[in-house]
Structure formats: C-alpha cells, structure tokens
Amino acid sequence: MKLHLVPARTGLAWVKLGMRTFLRQPLALAGLFFMFMAAMTVVSKLPLIGVPLAMVLLPGTTLGLMAATREAAAGKFPMPLMLLTGFRGGPQALRAMLILGALYTLGFLVALGACWLVDGGGFARVYLGGESPSAEAMLEPSFQGAMWAFIAIHLPVSLLFWHAPALVHWHGLPPLKSVFFSMVACLRNLRALLVFGLSWMLVLMLALLTVSVLAALLNLGDSTGSLIFPVLLLMAAMFFCSLYFTYRDTFESPSGDTP
C-alpha cells in the first residue's frame, strides 16, 4: 500500500470530481444518499441503542456510498445493494467493519460527553435532534463553548476515520491499522484537505446565496426554506461522492483504479 502526496490544488479537483460524478448518475446517487439518510435516521430513533448503533454502522454505510461513486465514475449504474458493500465481504470483513464502527462510536461519544460537561447537555440534545434550539440559547456562552468543545474533539476523530473504511474494505487492513494510516494520510495531505473543506464551504455558500436571491426575486417569502432543504441534501450527496476521490488519489488502490 503506497501513500501518494498530492498538491493543495488537488482538494479543489476532488470537489469537481464529486460534483461531476454525481451529475453522471444523479438519480441513482441521490436515491442512494436518501436511502442512507433514511436508514441512519430510522436506526437512530430506536430507544437507548439508536444513536450508538447508527454510529457503529456509519463507517460501513459511508463505504457503500464510496463504492457507489466508484461505480458511477466507471460509467456503471450503482444499484441499491451498493450501500451494503462494507458489510458483504465475508465474516472477517464484516467483523472488521463493525469493530471500526465501534471505535468511531467511542470517539463520537467522548466528543459528545465533553460538550455535555460544558453546558449540561444542551448542545448534545440539539445535535442529536432531541430539541430545536432558540436563538437566545444558541447565543449563550455555555452553548457555544459546548459546540467548540465538540468540534475540537470530533474533528481529529473524523481525520482518524476519514480513509479507514476504504482501507479496511479495499486493502484488508485491521481496524486499528486503518485508523493509524488514515491519520497519517490526512496529516501528510493536510493542505489538500483544507482546500477541499474550504472549497465545499464556498460551494455551499454560493448555492444558498443563489437560492435566496431566486426566492427574493420570485417573492416566495416563508417558502424559501422549502427550497433550501433539498439544495442542502443535494450538496451533501455530492460531498459524499467526493470522499471517494480523496481516498483514490491518496492511496495506491489494489483494485487498479487510476487517479
């Protein structure tokens, strides 16, 4: 397994590739993303075990979206079963993916617990969808402190698991090794990932600005939110498509994919 060091401008290329690939198969990839979101939402609503179980399944289902993107990039039509790719590699591969999910859940719960200590669980309940925040609550120093505490812990956790599902599935690495090499790869290509993140933020801002301007021109008023929500979902689907290319261009793929 060879690690590729890429220039910072590659981060912008990943964004373009994600959007371009999505537009090749918009119905299939949008449908798969909505299935992914629906499945995670339903599982997270289960009493007591819902949120931890959804977090355990998240790396494997994210790998499914990457596999679907790979199919679309190759000119093929990704089928719904692609979402289960991370769990269909046999008992050993399934066990490795579930262990990886358990490790991710542990990191997520540590981040959630840290922010709970800051504001008594206010931010955590909002983040998990348990309640809607008021403008006053969001401006409270304790709420903002909890939010930044969560980000400060969850961001490095995300880097640890950024490439890990792909390394477990396509390279056959054990969960702990995949987490280690994921962090090394992210640190070595940090400039490209920063450009990647900033580029997606700019794309999102431009998309929301465009929707807001159109809503104002059409005098839609309170109906603006009904336009923004599907745009956000489409942007999220394109973002998940672009994740595959961050892996493909960072590691020499055993499957013969060409960067």
N, C-alpha and C positions, 0 to 999 in steps of 0.2 A: 504494500500500500504506500503510494508516494503522495506526498503533500505538495501541492502547487502554490507558489506565492504569486499573487495577482496584483496588478497595479490598482490604485484607488479608483480609477475611472471604470473599472470592471463593475463596481457597485451600481453605477447607472445602467450598464449593459444588462445586469440581472433584472432590473426593473423593466426595461424594454422587452426583454425576452419573456418575462412573466406575462406582461400585457399582450404581447404578440401571440404567444401560445394560447392564452385564454380566448383570444378572438378567432383562433383557428377552429376551436370546438366550444363556442360559448354556451350552447345549450347543455352539452354533456358536462362540462366542467362546472358550470353554475349549478346544475342539478346535483352533482356530487357534493359540492360545497354546502348546499342547502340540506342535503341528507346528513352530512357531517354535523352541521349546526343543530339540526333537529335531534339527532341521536344524542349528542352531548347534553342538550337541554333536557331531554326526557330522562336520561340517566341521572343527571344532577338533581332532579326533583325527587328522587327516591328518598324516603326518610332515613336520616342518620348517615347512611353509607353513600348517598348520592354523589356529593361533591368529591370525596376521595376516590370513588370508583371512576368517575368521569376523568379525574386527573391521571389515574392509572392507565386508562385506555387512550389518553390523548396522544402520547408518542406514536403508538401503533396506527391510530387513525390519521395522524398527520403524515406518516409514511405512506398511507394509502393515497392521500392527495398528491404526494410527490410522485408516486408510481403512475397515477392517472395523468399527471403533467408529462411524464416521460413518454407515455403512450401517445399523447396528443402531439408532442414535439416530433415524434417519429411518423406523424401523419396517420395514426390509427385512432379509432374511436374508443375512448375509455368507457368500459362497462361499469355498472354499479358495484359489482363484486371487487373492483379495484380498491375500494375503501377498506376491504378486509385483507389486503396484501400483507400487512405487517403481522397478521395472526395465522397465515396459511402456509408457513414454511416448515411445518412439522413440529413435533412436541418440543424439541430442543430450542428451535427458533421462537416458538410461542412462549416458552418459559423465559427466554432471554428478554423478549419484548415486554413481558409483564413485570419482570424484575426492573427493567429500565423505567417502566411506568411507576413502579413503587418508589424508586429512587427520586423520580421527578416529583411525585406526590409529597415525599418527605421535605424536599426543598421548598415546595409551594406552601406547605403547612408551617414551616419555620418562618417564611416571609409573612404569612397571614398572622401567625402568633405574635410576631414582633410588632406589627402595626396595631394589633389588639391591645397590647400593653400600653401603647401611646395614648389611645383615645377610648379605651374600653369597648372596642368592637364596632364603633360607628362606621368607620370606613369599610371594615370587613363585611358588614351586613349590606352595605350599598354595593360593594364589589361583587358579592355573591348573588345580588338581585333580590335580597330579602326585603328591601325597602327603598323608596325613592328619596333622594336627598333634596333638601330645601336649599335655596340659595344662601340663606343665613348659615346653615350647618356647614356648607362647603367652604365658607369663608372663615370658619373657626380655626384658630391656630392648631388645636389638637387634631382636627380632621386633616388639615394639610400636612402636619407632622407625621401622622399615620400613613398618609399617602406616599410621602417621600421615603419613609422607612420601608414600606412595601417595595417601592421601586428599587431602592438601594440594594435590597436582598434578592429580589426576583430577577433583576437584570443579569447578574452573574450566573444565577441558576439557569436562565434561558440560554446563555452562552455555553454553559456546560452541556446542554441537551440540544443545541442547535443542529448539529450533524449526527448526533448519537443514534437516532432511529435508523438513518440510512446506513451507518457503519455496522450496526447490528444486523440489519437485513441483507445488505448487498455485499458486505465484507466478512460477515460471520464473526465479528468481534464480540467478546464477552461484554456485558453491560458496563462494568467499571472501566474497562479499556476504551470503550466507545466514548464514554463521558470525558476521559482524560484527553483523547485525541481530538475530540470536538473542541474542548477549551484551547488546546494548543493551536489548532487550525484557526479558531476565531481570533486569538491574540496575534498570530502571525499575519493575518489578513484583516487586521482591525480597521485600517484606513478604508478598505473597500467596503466593509460592513457599515462603517459610519456614513459613507457616501450613499450606500444602499438605504439605510434608515432615513437619512435626510431627504433623499430623492422621493421616497414614498410619502414622507410628510408633506413635501411640496406638491406632489400629485394630488394628495387628499385635499389640501387647502384649495388648489385650483378647481377641483371637482365641486367642492362645497360652494366656492365662490360663484362658479358658473350656475349651479342650481339656484342659489339665492338671487342672482341677477335675473335669471329667467322667471323665477317666481314673482319678483317685483314687477317685471315688465308685463306679465300676464295677470297681475293683481290677484294672486292666489291667497294672500293673507295667511290665515292659520293652516292652510293646506300645504304649506311649504314643507312641514315635517314629513308628510306622506311621500314627498319626492326625495327627501334627503335619505330616508332609511334604506330604500332599495339601492341607491347610489353607494351608500356605505357598505352594503352587502357585496355589491359587485367589486368594489375596491378591495375588500377583504379576500374575495375569491381570487382576484388577480395577484394579491400579495402572496397567498399560499402557493400559487403556481410558480412564483418567482423563487420560492425557497428551494425548489429542486435544482435550479441553476447555480445557487450558491454552493450546493454540495458537488454538483457535476464538475464545476470549474476548480474546485478546491482539492479534490482527491482524484487520483487515477482510478477510474472505475473498472472493476473486474468484469463488468458486462460489456465493455468495449464502447461505451458512449464517448463521443468526440466533443470536447469543449468548443 
